[in-house]
Amino acid sequence: MNTRSTLGRHRLTALLGVALVAAALVGAVFLIGQQSLDSASAAPQLSADSLTDADGVIREEDAVSVFDEVPAVTNLDPALLAAVRTAASAAELDGVRMQVNSGWRSAAYQQVLRQDAVVEYGSEEEAARWVAPPENSEHVSGDAVDLGPLPAQDWLARRGAEFGLCQIYANERWHFELRPAAVANGCPLMYDDPTADPRTQG
């Protein structure tokens, strides 16, 4: 009787040991898989050093004319670019110079700007008020342009609708997009910031 009971306890202990080892292995595999998924879904960290003019980078504010032949300008949507150039010519007649501070951007450039915004503003949520992710950015699609300097922004606030150019976000006086209906109807109401814009929501 003693031998059988001892053997039974050894078997039970062995089975429990095997079950615990199996559970530990399954848990480890799950954790490793979860970490892989997390790192795969996290955007890769890119370096601004790897960006060039071909990514739409403009290195100096108020240095690029709307008429310059650089990727940040020439890769804009053709209708937007035509409206900006027509507006710039009209503004020039009023003694106002219009420059492109940022136009078309590669997805890599947009990702670097987003990373920088997270660092600057302290969270993804706050960064989203200023910089859209690449997959939802109107700059990456060539449908948005940041114009300056301040006198040009003021001029566009008064007269941009004549050319279909509208400020889209109340917190970004420099960000303009083409709204052809604005020529007849005026610009639509602005969003407070990009987080209120349905297009920027994934």
C-alpha positions as CSV (number, residue, x, y, z in Angstrom):
1,M,0.0,0.0,0.0
2,N,2.8,2.4,0.9
3,T,4.6,1.7,-2.4
4,R,1.5,2.4,-4.4
5,S,0.7,5.6,-2.6
6,T,4.3,6.7,-2.9
7,L,4.3,6.0,-6.7
8,G,0.9,7.8,-7.0
9,R,2.3,10.8,-5.3
10,H,5.5,10.8,-7.5
11,R,3.3,10.5,-10.6
12,L,1.1,13.3,-9.4
13,T,4.1,15.5,-8.6
14,A,5.7,14.7,-12.0
15,L,2.4,15.5,-13.8
16,L,2.1,18.8,-11.9
17,G,5.7,19.6,-12.8
18,V,5.2,18.9,-16.5
19,A,2.0,21.0,-16.4
20,L,3.8,23.9,-14.8
21,V,6.7,23.7,-17.3
22,A,4.2,23.6,-20.2
23,A,2.2,26.6,-18.7
24,A,5.5,28.5,-18.3
25,L,6.5,27.8,-21.9
26,V,3.1,28.8,-23.3
27,G,3.3,32.0,-21.2
28,A,6.7,32.8,-22.5
29,V,5.7,32.2,-26.1
30,F,2.7,34.5,-25.7
31,L,4.8,37.3,-24.2
32,I,7.4,37.1,-26.9
33,G,4.6,37.1,-29.5
34,Q,3.0,40.1,-27.9
35,Q,6.2,42.0,-27.8
36,S,6.8,41.2,-31.4
37,L,3.4,42.5,-32.3
38,D,3.9,45.7,-30.3
39,S,7.2,46.4,-31.9
40,A,5.8,45.6,-35.3
41,S,2.9,48.0,-34.8
42,A,5.1,50.8,-33.4
43,A,6.3,53.2,-36.1
44,P,10.0,52.9,-36.7
45,Q,12.1,55.7,-35.3
46,L,13.5,57.7,-38.2
47,S,16.3,60.2,-38.2
48,A,16.0,63.8,-39.6
49,D,19.6,63.3,-40.8
50,S,18.5,60.8,-43.4
51,L,16.1,63.3,-45.0
52,T,16.8,65.3,-48.1
53,D,15.2,67.9,-50.4
54,A,13.7,64.9,-52.2
55,D,11.6,64.3,-49.1
56,G,10.1,67.8,-49.3
57,V,12.4,69.2,-46.6
58,I,12.7,73.0,-46.6
59,R,15.6,73.9,-44.4
60,E,15.1,77.6,-44.0
61,E,11.8,79.3,-43.3
62,D,10.6,82.0,-45.8
63,A,13.4,80.9,-48.3
64,V,11.4,79.0,-50.9
65,S,9.2,80.8,-53.4
66,V,5.9,79.3,-54.5
67,F,7.4,79.4,-58.0
68,D,10.6,77.4,-57.1
69,E,11.1,74.1,-58.7
70,V,11.7,72.0,-55.6
71,P,9.9,68.8,-54.5
72,A,8.1,70.5,-51.6
73,V,6.5,72.7,-54.2
74,T,6.3,70.8,-57.4
75,N,4.8,67.6,-55.8
76,L,1.8,69.5,-54.5
77,D,-1.5,68.7,-56.1
78,P,-1.5,70.5,-59.4
79,A,-4.8,72.4,-58.7
80,L,-3.6,73.5,-55.3
81,L,-0.2,74.6,-56.7
82,A,-2.0,76.6,-59.5
83,A,-4.2,78.3,-56.9
84,V,-1.2,79.2,-54.7
85,R,0.8,80.6,-57.6
86,T,-2.2,82.7,-58.8
87,A,-2.7,84.0,-55.3
88,A,1.0,84.7,-54.9
89,S,1.0,86.8,-58.1
90,A,-2.0,88.8,-56.8
91,A,-0.4,89.3,-53.4
92,E,2.7,90.5,-55.0
93,L,0.7,93.3,-56.7
94,D,-0.3,94.3,-53.2
95,G,3.3,94.3,-52.1
96,V,3.1,91.0,-50.2
97,R,5.6,88.2,-50.8
98,M,4.4,84.6,-50.3
99,Q,6.7,81.8,-49.5
100,V,6.3,78.0,-48.9
101,N,7.5,77.0,-45.5
102,S,6.3,73.4,-46.0
103,G,4.5,71.7,-48.8
104,W,4.5,68.2,-50.0
105,R,6.3,65.8,-47.6
106,S,7.4,62.2,-48.0
107,A,5.9,59.8,-45.5
108,A,9.3,59.5,-43.9
109,Y,9.6,63.2,-43.4
110,Q,6.1,63.3,-41.9
111,Q,7.0,60.5,-39.5
112,V,10.1,62.4,-38.3
113,L,7.9,65.5,-37.7
114,R,5.4,63.4,-35.8
115,Q,8.2,61.9,-33.6
116,D,9.6,65.4,-33.0
117,A,6.1,66.6,-32.0
118,V,5.7,63.8,-29.5
119,V,9.0,64.8,-27.9
120,E,8.2,68.5,-27.9
121,Y,4.6,68.2,-26.6
122,G,5.1,65.2,-24.3
123,S,2.4,62.8,-25.7
124,E,0.9,61.4,-28.8
125,E,-2.4,63.0,-27.9
126,E,-0.9,66.5,-27.7
127,A,1.3,66.0,-30.8
128,A,-1.8,65.0,-32.8
129,R,-3.1,68.6,-32.3
130,W,-0.2,69.8,-34.5
131,V,1.1,67.0,-36.7
132,A,-0.9,64.2,-38.4
133,P,0.5,60.7,-38.8
134,P,1.9,60.0,-42.3
135,E,-1.1,57.8,-43.3
136,N,-3.5,60.7,-42.6
137,S,-1.5,63.7,-43.6
138,E,-2.7,66.1,-46.2
139,H,0.9,67.1,-46.7
140,V,1.9,63.6,-47.7
141,S,-0.9,63.5,-50.3
142,G,0.2,66.9,-51.6
143,D,-3.1,68.5,-50.6
144,A,-1.8,71.0,-48.0
145,V,0.7,73.8,-48.0
146,D,2.1,75.9,-45.1
147,L,2.6,79.5,-46.3
148,G,4.3,82.5,-44.9
149,P,5.5,84.9,-43.8
150,L,3.0,86.6,-41.5
151,P,1.9,89.3,-44.0
152,A,1.1,86.6,-46.5
153,Q,-0.9,84.7,-43.9
154,D,-2.8,87.9,-43.1
155,W,-3.4,88.6,-46.8
156,L,-4.7,85.0,-47.3
157,A,-7.0,85.3,-44.3
158,R,-8.6,88.3,-46.1
159,R,-8.4,87.2,-49.7
160,G,-7.6,83.5,-49.9
161,A,-11.2,82.4,-50.6
162,E,-11.0,84.3,-53.9
163,F,-8.5,81.7,-55.0
164,G,-10.1,78.7,-53.2
165,L,-7.4,78.8,-50.5
166,C,-8.7,78.2,-47.0
167,Q,-7.1,78.0,-43.6
168,I,-8.3,74.6,-42.3
169,Y,-7.2,74.7,-38.6
170,A,-7.8,77.5,-36.2
171,N,-4.5,76.7,-34.4
172,E,-2.4,76.7,-37.7
173,R,-2.7,80.1,-39.4
174,W,-0.1,78.9,-42.0
175,H,-1.9,75.7,-43.2
176,F,-3.9,76.1,-46.4
177,E,-5.8,73.7,-48.5
178,L,-7.8,74.0,-51.7
179,R,-11.5,74.4,-51.4
180,P,-12.8,75.3,-54.9
181,A,-16.3,76.1,-53.5
182,A,-14.8,78.9,-51.4
183,V,-14.6,81.1,-54.5
184,A,-18.4,81.4,-54.5
185,N,-19.3,80.5,-51.0
186,G,-16.4,81.5,-48.8
187,C,-14.2,79.2,-46.8
188,P,-15.9,76.6,-44.5
189,L,-15.7,76.8,-40.8
190,M,-12.2,75.9,-39.4
191,Y,-11.6,72.9,-37.2
192,D,-10.1,73.8,-33.8
193,D,-7.0,71.6,-34.7
194,P,-6.3,68.4,-36.6
195,T,-7.8,66.2,-33.9
196,A,-11.2,67.6,-34.8
197,D,-10.8,66.8,-38.5
198,P,-12.3,63.4,-39.5
199,R,-9.7,62.9,-42.2
200,T,-6.9,62.7,-39.6
201,Q,-8.6,59.9,-37.6
202,G,-7.3,56.5,-38.4
